[in-house]
Amino acid sequence: MTAVTGEIISFEEAIQKYDPVLGFEVHVELNTKTKMFSSAPNAFGDVPNTNVTPVDLGLPGVLPVVNGVAVESAIKIGLALNCSIAEKCYFARKNYFYPDTPKNFQTSQYEDPIAYDGSIDIELADGTVFTVEIERAHMEEDAGKLTHMGGSTGRIQGAEYSLVDYNRAGVPLIEIVTKPIEGAGARAPELAKAYVAVIREIVKNLGVSDARMERGNVRCDANVSLRPHGREQFGTRTETKNVNSLRAVEHAVRYEIQRHAAVLDTGTPILQETRHWHEDTRSTTSGRPKSDADDYRYFPEPDLVPVVTNEAWIAKLRAELPEPPAERRKRLQADWEYSDAEFRDVVNAGVMSSIEDTVAAGVSASVARKWWMGEISRRARLAELEPAELGVTPELIVELQGLIDAGRINDKLSRDVLDGVLAGEGTPTEVVEQRGLAVVSDDGPLLEAIDGALAAQPDVAEKIRGGKIQAVGAIVGGVMKATRGQADAGRVRELILQRLGVEG
Amino acid sequence: MTDLIHLSADALAQKLASKEVSAVEVTRAHLDRIGAVDGAINAFLHVNTDEALLVAAGVDRARADDEALHPLAGVPIAVKDLIVTRGQPTTAGSRMLEGWQSPYDATVVRKLRAARMPILGKTNLDEFAMGSSTEHSAYGPTRNPWDLDRIPGGSGGGSAAAVAAFEAPLALGTDTGGSIRQPGAVTGTVGVKPTYGGVSRYGAIAMASSLDQIGPVSRTVLDSALLHEVIGGHDPQDSTSLTDPVGALVEAARRGEVEGMRIGVIRELQGEGYQAGVLARFHESLDLLRSAGAEIVEVSCPNFRYALGAYYLIMPSEASSNLAKYDGVRFGLRVVPDGAPTIERVMGATRAAGFGDEVKRRIILGTYALSAGYYDAYYGSAQQVRTLIQRDFAAAFEQADVLISPTAPTTAFRLGEKLGDPLAMYLNDVATIPANLAGVPGLSLPGGLADEDGLPVGVQLLAPARQDARLYRVGAVLEALLEETWGGPLLARAPHIEETTEVGSR
């Protein structure tokens, strides 16, 4: 079934010949305590089939009950996407047989979603703004997770058997559907990535989703079609399913544009189908044929009553909305006086909120950035965690920085202090004392070490005397090594230059 | 102890309260009766001997300790096998669920347990409640205690027959298109379909969610009211459950008052297609109510003629979706075909083997009616008819406080008589279906025996939604007047059932 890959033309040529039209269906898993229609915990990573009630397994006789918090989250997402909120909306059953769907129907919304007709501005890296129209955002439930065993590919084809975990079955989902996005041209892949990034940021900022793409909290189906420039009618689209990283969204859209163009160039029509994205080959392969006539036999869910909203409720939720991410970013960058590049790095590292909290706790914006972008990010990478998950509090950073500013420790020692604090040895001050990490501030032992270092590298000493002051680093290094790091590097530098009679 | 089985639930409750009899004695008497006659009747799919006796013994101890007890504590009950119960199998009358045990109790079962009513066992039904004769059970038909060659109605033939054969004083049924009321009519018992939402559906295996309703089965109107108050009321686990309190149903049944009430005869639910003996008894009931001071008026519900057609689109549509979960993946029957057993083939083979013909017929009908291109013509139109029927009821209830009709057009037919003709079978529910489509409550009570065959006839009362109390108020009066003419309960005239030597539970 795997379609031939590699039959693509260059992106530039594709864009020259064709006008891409995009469309996205983004599924956002909500972080409610319980599932969409049951009281089972909504939790990631637990032992399979433990977060299930009879409702989640679709046992005979069970009935769903709507999670009110999930409805509020849906409304908040709708409001953040500038949607209208339905006064009354219904759930519907989407009927299809698949073993990850316990009832063999998904409870979703069909004709009347809770939120509709919105729009959101997407700013690209160079400041270009695209307005993406939102068709709808509706509530539904997630399916369970299938693991195909015994095959080499992990796909159902060739598997000997499959395991199913219903922990995810019934987790609340909001599906956000765009209207067709026209006019992106060569920016289409970039816009695709930026759009999904904005959705992720919005739902994270609202606090309604953990928004971790690697955990499937935000999943994107990307629709692509091409049409010759100047034609109004859309071409046939393909839907690349479950593209689950920002980079992959960009690559998948780019690839599909190139592939469509290659197919269209041969005069062959595009097959309306779903496509699978392969990160390893950065290409898509054919999924299943998809037509507009896919028959899910939708009908109104008779086990649930309509969701009815009112103006007071919506006004209350609107009042609770946090500052929109784009506005917040503008405000913080101005406050902190970061360059565009610095600020972008901070955002990409996911430490903007941490820096905000740290600045609020009492250090300068540049110091907060040094910590979060430096030592803490480094540790997070090693631990494969988010920086904010390491347990470093703003108060801890303030205290560490205070010790450095007072000259009691240096930057290098501060890392050992952090180790001690994170290992539960006490406050930074206590760790300094217990570990004996204080900087060597008595000049006596330092001068001894300096003399030793100068004697060991007479040629370097000569260069410095001759005016090559930048060579002092080598001597400083020797001194730091000799004192096992427990020296204030700035003071060492001063003393070396004094010793050599050179003006720093 | 044989006498105990002939007592009403109300009478049993009084004897238990006064410690004249023990709950164990009452429960044992019914279990013995089941052992003696159920070989002939086949009302029970499972007899819950040990647990029932254990619960009864607990009630007796509690009473000895002067603990506060529910009035029905110690009064045994049978439960339709469509309602899930912990500790007992639940089959829905289907091979699909043979041997399956629910890990949870239906809300109504929790309420029975809270009232400490011993559950005698699970009663037979048409598979997934689809049928009007109980012949579609995968576990053999139930027989009508009035004539063992005749059907006990359906789908709740097991509950009705158990009560009619004095195997249980009370039973639970479910009513989607008449499955409580029509069996009540043909077995000479009382059956009530409450207002939609009046009783939690949580734990009732769904056939058609927008129509299904659990209700009481008994031998007297008052007994149904007693049971209705136990099982009724809001349940947060059923979103379609009403928030209203259950209402003073027992009080209504005890008061029994029709003077000055307007009782509407539905013009469209009589005449052609109705057996002469059924209509004769029906008109006698009207005369009795008139004599008691009620005003009999005629009302017209012109859209009722479309009810059966709409029902046979809405019900199968919902059923086709509700029954999709029976696929062999998570519970119940799993059939693995020879060759490469892909998931599609396992699901297909399981459903082919697990479902009977009537279930398949309805799944196919419903799947078709919901299909793209047909939805508007079938499901959509049927929902419009539903609205029209609701309007007919609303107009009728402007002119009458309650409505009245025969419950079923005929008395019990012979086993096998209509099995080959599904449409003829469906016509049994012509008078009961409108109430389900509109969500209004209905009660069937015995109206006497038809002259031509000597079999029970049912009289149906219908009230506006949430006015279930009116059914009990009028039903109790009519029941008293009829019993006066009969010189006792109708079931006292039922033929003797040969007791077999079979003892104990199966």
Chai-1 contact restraints between the chains, C-beta under 6 A:
chainA,res_idxA,chainB,res_idxB,connection_type,confidence,min_distance_angstrom,max_distance_angstrom,comment,restraint_id
A,P54,B,Y104,contact,1.0,0.0,6.0,A-B,restraint_1
A,L57,B,R330,contact,1.0,0.0,6.0,A-B,restraint_2
A,G58,B,K325,contact,1.0,0.0,6.0,A-B,restraint_3
A,P60,B,I205,contact,1.0,0.0,6.0,A-B,restraint_4
A,G61,B,V84,contact,1.0,0.0,6.0,A-B,restraint_5
A,G61,B,G203,contact,1.0,0.0,6.0,A-B,restraint_6
A,G61,B,A204,contact,1.0,0.0,6.0,A-B,restraint_7
A,G61,B,I205,contact,1.0,0.0,6.0,A-B,restraint_8
A,L63,B,Y202,contact,1.0,0.0,6.0,A-B,restraint_9
A,L63,B,D238,contact,1.0,0.0,6.0,A-B,restraint_10
A,V65,B,S239,contact,1.0,0.0,6.0,A-B,restraint_11
A,R93,B,S321,contact,1.0,0.0,6.0,A-B,restraint_12
A,N95,B,S321,contact,1.0,0.0,6.0,A-B,restraint_13
A,F97,B,M347,contact,1.0,0.0,6.0,A-B,restraint_14
A,P99,B,V329,contact,1.0,0.0,6.0,A-B,restraint_15
A,P99,B,I343,contact,1.0,0.0,6.0,A-B,restraint_16
A,K103,B,K325,contact,1.0,0.0,6.0,A-B,restraint_17
A,N104,B,A324,contact,1.0,0.0,6.0,A-B,restraint_18
A,N104,B,K325,contact,1.0,0.0,6.0,A-B,restraint_19
A,F105,B,S321,contact,1.0,0.0,6.0,A-B,restraint_20
A,F105,B,A324,contact,1.0,0.0,6.0,A-B,restraint_21
A,A293,B,A372,contact,1.0,0.0,6.0,A-B,restraint_22
A,D295,B,S371,contact,1.0,0.0,6.0,A-B,restraint_23
A,D295,B,A372,contact,1.0,0.0,6.0,A-B,restraint_24
A,R297,B,L370,contact,1.0,0.0,6.0,A-B,restraint_25
A,F299,B,L370,contact,1.0,0.0,6.0,A-B,restraint_26
A,P302,B,S209,contact,1.0,0.0,6.0,A-B,restraint_27
A,P302,B,S210,contact,1.0,0.0,6.0,A-B,restraint_28
A,P302,B,E318,contact,1.0,0.0,6.0,A-B,restraint_29
A,D303,B,S209,contact,1.0,0.0,6.0,A-B,restraint_30
A,L304,B,S239,contact,1.0,0.0,6.0,A-B,restraint_31
A,V305,B,S239,contact,1.0,0.0,6.0,A-B,restraint_32
